[in-house]
């Protein structure tokens, strides 16, 4: 019969103490890292603010005129991004080749609602304008269109809400459906690239571009953890296309020390993936 000596017992106890300290340290580090993320109304809107990482995300519904240019720039710059399209975008045959090549190039493709529903009131955010059944049915229809390109819910659980507008109720509904709703990081004008000259909130591309660099220069942490949103296309009335400035923007931010990561890599850390 084997017996354990006091010396061996002592070694085992020391090992257990070291293991316990290591687990505790990792647990604290995990919690600390998670606290560096920014959450608003229940949804992640910014990754780890201590890391010089940026996730580019592109949304699309009615327009896709910048698709080929954006895809080519990202490929040349070796950047992987996230693309979130409505069901209408996916089912439009004119977009099929673009979607296929984006997937082949390793980008993240996700949903943006099937019919681009407005989830809640612009004036009263807590006023939800859709029922849970409508919400779930719409997002599942979006995934049904994505399935034709070989993309499943398991492959793409992250999604950005239509109009980039949501509330805590829709975040909860998403979680109950096994999905993670997130939104872009506010502070720059990148999301104004859809505006046309006839709109009061119109912003030209140079103004948008400078707003990004100005934010980076004037805020503690710069663009660390930023989820930077750009539209894959815009109305024909907007002749000044911001996506044409994507290459100089990417190059400039790389020169400032930022690394571009896919959206699932940026915010996946928050949920332990």
C-alpha positions as CSV (number, residue, x, y, z in Angstrom):
1,X,0.0,0.0,0.0
2,X,1.4,3.4,-1.0
3,X,1.8,6.1,1.6
4,X,2.3,9.8,1.3
5,X,5.1,11.3,3.3
6,X,4.8,14.6,5.2
7,X,7.3,16.1,2.7
8,X,5.0,15.1,-0.2
9,X,1.9,16.4,1.6
10,X,3.7,19.7,2.1
11,X,4.5,19.8,-1.7
12,X,0.9,19.1,-2.5
13,X,-0.4,21.8,-0.2
14,X,2.0,24.3,-1.7
15,X,0.9,23.4,-5.2
16,X,-2.8,23.8,-4.2
17,X,-2.1,27.2,-2.7
18,X,-0.2,28.3,-5.9
19,X,-3.1,26.9,-8.1
20,X,-5.6,28.8,-6.0
21,X,-3.7,32.0,-6.2
22,X,-3.4,31.6,-10.0
23,X,-7.1,31.0,-10.4
24,X,-7.9,34.0,-8.2
25,X,-5.5,36.2,-10.2
26,X,-7.0,35.1,-13.5
27,X,-10.5,35.7,-12.2
28,X,-9.6,39.2,-11.0
29,X,-7.9,40.0,-14.3
30,X,-10.9,38.7,-16.2
31,X,-13.2,41.0,-14.3
32,X,-10.9,43.9,-14.5
33,X,-10.6,43.6,-18.3
34,X,-14.3,43.3,-18.6
35,X,-14.7,46.6,-16.7
36,X,-12.7,48.3,-19.5
37,X,-15.6,47.7,-21.9
38,X,-18.3,50.3,-22.3
39,X,-22.0,49.3,-22.2
40,X,-25.0,51.5,-22.9
41,X,-28.7,50.5,-22.4
42,X,-27.5,46.9,-21.9
43,X,-25.5,46.7,-25.1
44,X,-21.7,46.8,-25.7
45,X,-20.8,50.0,-27.5
46,X,-17.0,49.9,-27.1
47,X,-14.3,47.2,-26.5
48,X,-11.4,47.3,-24.1
49,X,-10.4,50.9,-23.7
50,X,-6.9,49.9,-22.7
51,X,-6.0,48.2,-26.0
52,X,-5.2,50.1,-29.2
53,X,-7.7,47.9,-31.2
54,X,-10.4,49.1,-33.5
55,X,-13.2,47.1,-35.1
56,X,-14.6,48.4,-38.4
57,X,-18.2,47.6,-39.0
58,X,-20.2,48.3,-42.2
59,X,-24.0,48.2,-42.4
60,X,-26.2,47.9,-45.5
61,X,-29.8,47.9,-46.4
62,X,-30.9,49.8,-49.6
63,X,-27.5,50.7,-51.0
64,X,-24.3,48.8,-51.7
65,X,-22.4,51.1,-54.1
66,X,-19.3,51.2,-51.9
67,X,-19.1,47.4,-51.6
68,X,-16.4,46.6,-54.1
69,X,-14.2,49.5,-53.2
70,X,-14.4,48.7,-49.5
71,X,-13.7,45.0,-50.0
72,X,-10.6,45.8,-52.2
73,X,-9.2,48.4,-49.7
74,X,-9.6,46.0,-46.8
75,X,-7.9,43.2,-48.7
76,X,-5.0,45.4,-49.7
77,X,-4.6,46.7,-46.1
78,X,-5.0,43.2,-44.6
79,X,-7.9,44.3,-42.5
80,X,-10.8,42.0,-41.4
81,X,-14.1,43.8,-40.7
82,X,-17.7,43.1,-39.8
83,X,-20.5,43.5,-42.3
84,X,-24.1,43.6,-41.1
85,X,-26.8,43.5,-43.7
86,X,-30.6,43.4,-43.7
87,X,-32.5,40.4,-45.1
88,X,-33.5,42.6,-48.1
89,X,-29.8,43.3,-48.8
90,X,-28.9,39.5,-48.6
91,X,-31.8,38.5,-50.9
92,X,-31.0,41.2,-53.5
93,X,-29.3,39.2,-56.3
94,X,-27.2,42.2,-57.2
95,X,-25.4,41.8,-53.9
96,X,-24.8,38.1,-54.0
97,X,-21.3,38.2,-55.5
98,X,-20.3,40.9,-53.0
99,X,-21.5,38.9,-50.0
100,X,-19.8,35.7,-51.3
101,X,-16.4,37.4,-51.7
102,X,-16.6,39.2,-48.3
103,X,-17.2,35.8,-46.7
104,X,-14.4,34.2,-48.7
105,X,-12.0,37.0,-47.6
106,X,-12.7,36.1,-44.0
107,X,-14.9,39.0,-42.9
108,X,-17.6,38.6,-40.3
109,X,-21.1,38.7,-41.8
110,X,-24.1,39.2,-39.5
111,X,-27.7,40.4,-39.4
112,X,-29.1,43.9,-39.3
113,X,-32.8,42.9,-39.1
114,X,-34.7,41.5,-42.0
115,X,-36.8,44.5,-42.9
116,X,-34.9,47.2,-41.1
117,X,-37.5,47.7,-38.3
118,X,-37.4,50.7,-36.0
119,X,-37.3,49.0,-32.6
120,X,-38.1,52.0,-30.4
121,X,-39.3,55.6,-30.5
122,X,-36.7,58.3,-31.3
123,X,-38.4,60.6,-28.7
124,X,-38.9,58.0,-26.0
125,X,-36.3,55.3,-26.1
126,X,-38.1,53.2,-23.6
127,X,-41.2,53.1,-25.9
128,X,-40.8,49.8,-27.8
129,X,-42.5,49.9,-31.2
130,X,-42.4,46.1,-31.9
131,X,-43.6,43.1,-30.1
132,X,-41.2,40.3,-29.0
133,X,-42.8,38.0,-31.6
134,X,-42.2,40.6,-34.4
135,X,-38.6,41.1,-33.2
136,X,-37.8,37.4,-33.1
137,X,-39.6,36.6,-36.4
138,X,-37.8,39.5,-38.2
139,X,-34.3,38.5,-37.0
140,X,-34.9,34.8,-37.8
141,X,-36.0,35.8,-41.3
142,X,-32.7,37.8,-41.6
143,X,-30.8,34.6,-40.7
144,X,-32.8,32.6,-43.2
145,X,-31.5,34.8,-46.0
146,X,-27.9,34.5,-44.6
147,X,-28.2,30.7,-44.6
148,X,-28.2,30.8,-48.4
149,X,-24.6,32.0,-48.1
150,X,-23.7,29.3,-45.5
151,X,-23.9,31.6,-42.5
152,X,-25.8,30.3,-39.5
153,X,-26.9,31.8,-36.2
154,X,-24.1,29.9,-34.5
155,X,-21.6,31.4,-36.9
156,X,-22.9,35.0,-36.4
157,X,-24.5,35.6,-33.0
158,X,-23.5,39.3,-32.9
159,X,-25.7,41.8,-34.6
160,X,-26.1,45.6,-34.8
161,X,-29.7,46.9,-34.6
162,X,-31.5,48.6,-37.5
163,X,-31.0,52.4,-37.4
164,X,-28.4,51.7,-34.8
165,X,-31.2,52.3,-32.3
166,X,-32.4,50.0,-29.5
167,X,-33.3,49.8,-25.8
168,X,-32.9,47.5,-22.9
169,X,-36.0,45.5,-23.9
170,X,-34.6,44.6,-27.3
171,X,-31.2,43.7,-25.8
172,X,-33.0,41.3,-23.5
173,X,-35.0,39.8,-26.3
174,X,-31.8,39.3,-28.2
175,X,-30.1,37.5,-25.3
176,X,-33.1,35.2,-24.8
177,X,-32.8,34.3,-28.5
178,X,-29.1,33.5,-27.9
179,X,-27.9,36.6,-29.7
180,X,-25.7,39.6,-28.7
181,X,-26.9,43.0,-29.7
182,X,-24.2,45.6,-29.9
183,X,-23.9,49.2,-31.3
184,X,-21.2,51.5,-32.6
185,X,-19.1,53.7,-30.4
186,X,-20.4,57.3,-30.3
187,X,-18.2,60.4,-30.5
188,X,-17.2,60.7,-34.1
189,X,-19.3,61.5,-37.2
190,X,-18.6,58.3,-39.1
191,X,-22.2,57.2,-38.9
192,X,-23.3,60.4,-40.7
193,X,-21.9,59.2,-44.0
194,X,-25.4,58.3,-45.2
195,X,-26.6,62.0,-45.1
196,X,-27.4,63.9,-48.2
197,X,-27.0,67.7,-48.8
198,X,-30.7,68.3,-48.4
199,X,-30.6,67.1,-44.8
200,X,-30.1,69.4,-41.8
201,X,-27.6,66.9,-40.3
202,X,-25.6,66.6,-43.5
203,X,-21.8,66.2,-43.0
204,X,-19.3,66.1,-45.9
205,X,-16.6,63.4,-46.0
206,X,-13.8,65.7,-45.0
207,X,-15.7,66.8,-41.9
208,X,-16.4,63.1,-41.0
209,X,-12.8,62.1,-41.5
210,X,-11.4,65.0,-39.4
211,X,-13.9,64.2,-36.6
212,X,-12.4,60.7,-36.2
213,X,-8.8,62.0,-36.0
214,X,-9.8,64.9,-33.7
215,X,-11.5,62.5,-31.3
216,X,-8.4,60.3,-31.3
217,X,-6.2,63.3,-30.5
218,X,-8.4,64.9,-27.8
219,X,-9.7,62.0,-25.7
220,X,-7.9,59.9,-23.1
221,X,-7.6,56.5,-24.6
222,X,-8.0,57.8,-28.1
223,X,-9.9,55.3,-30.2
224,X,-9.0,52.3,-28.1
225,X,-11.7,49.6,-28.3
226,X,-13.7,51.7,-30.8
227,X,-16.4,50.2,-32.9
228,X,-16.3,52.4,-35.9
229,X,-19.3,52.3,-38.2
230,X,-19.4,53.1,-41.9
231,X,-22.2,52.5,-44.3
232,X,-21.5,50.2,-47.3
233,X,-23.4,52.5,-49.6
234,X,-25.4,55.8,-49.6
235,X,-28.2,57.5,-51.5
236,X,-27.2,58.6,-55.1
237,X,-27.9,62.2,-54.0
238,X,-24.8,62.0,-51.9
239,X,-22.0,62.5,-54.4
240,X,-19.3,62.9,-51.7
241,X,-18.8,59.2,-50.7
242,X,-17.1,58.8,-47.4
243,X,-16.1,55.2,-48.1
244,X,-13.6,56.6,-50.7
245,X,-11.6,57.9,-47.8
246,X,-11.4,54.4,-46.1
247,X,-7.8,53.7,-47.3
248,X,-6.3,57.0,-46.0
249,X,-8.2,56.5,-42.8
250,X,-7.0,53.0,-42.2
251,X,-3.4,53.9,-43.1
252,X,-3.4,56.9,-40.8
253,X,-4.8,55.0,-37.8
254,X,-2.3,52.2,-38.4
255,X,0.5,54.8,-38.3
256,X,-0.9,56.0,-35.0
257,X,-0.4,52.5,-33.6
258,X,-3.9,51.0,-33.9
259,X,-4.6,47.4,-34.8
260,X,-7.8,46.5,-36.7
261,X,-9.6,43.4,-35.4
262,X,-12.8,41.7,-36.4
263,X,-15.8,42.7,-34.3
264,X,-16.2,39.2,-32.8
265,X,-12.6,39.3,-31.6
266,X,-13.1,42.8,-30.1
267,X,-16.2,42.2,-28.1
268,X,-16.1,38.5,-27.8
269,X,-13.7,38.9,-24.9
270,X,-16.5,40.6,-23.0
271,X,-18.5,37.4,-23.0
272,X,-15.6,35.1,-22.6
273,X,-15.2,34.0,-26.3
